[in-house]
Amino acid sequence: MSGLHRSVDLFAALNTATGKMITKLSAQHRAVDFLDFLDEIDRQTDKSLAVHVICDNLSAHKAPVVHKWLLAHPRFQLHFTPTYSSWINQIERWFAELERRCLTRGVFCSLDDLKTALEEWIKVWNEQARPFKWTKTADQIIDRICRYCDRISEPDH
């Protein structure tokens, strides 16, 4: 959004079983916007399921009004990523797809143009949703990390 000094927050929840997304766009970083997002997740998910929400450390996630909402909705559990950490998971993969397929070459002359592009892309994504699948097993990943650690710990490194 060249020339614009406003931004938009995109709250996103991934159903790991289906690949479908529940999203909410917000122009501000407020607890009430996060609560609206939690309400939307609550409406769209089976009431018998536990809901685990992984959050960054945005202060809106930790506001007293959010804590009160969580007490009234015990099936919801918030998990926070450590400050300054990178977390590799399926939602990060989805955001990478969003950036690559929707934002990278996009030209958005207004915040409304950006929101429209995001909403249209998310709609198309959900129409074709499927779960992400890891191409390696956990053992294969750990073995590769161990080989890499052995290699970089050799004296020549």
Number of C-alpha atoms within 10 A of each C-alpha: 15 8 8 10 7 10 13 14 14 15 16 18 21 17 17 14 9 13 19 19 20 18 19 18 16 17 13 13 14 14 18 15 19 21 17 13 21 24 13 15 21 16 10 10 13 10 10 7 10 12 20 12 16 13 14 15 14 13 10 16 21 14 14 11 14 17 13 10 14 16 12 10 14 10 14 18 13 13 12 13 12 11 9 8 8 9 11 8 9 17 19 12 12 17 13 13 13 16 14 12 12 17 17 9 9 14 13 17 12 14 16 11 14 19 19 13 17 18 15 12 16 20 16 10 17 14 10 11 15 14 13 15 9 8 8 9 9 10 9 11 11 12 12 12 12 11 11 11 11 10 12 10 10 8 6 6 6
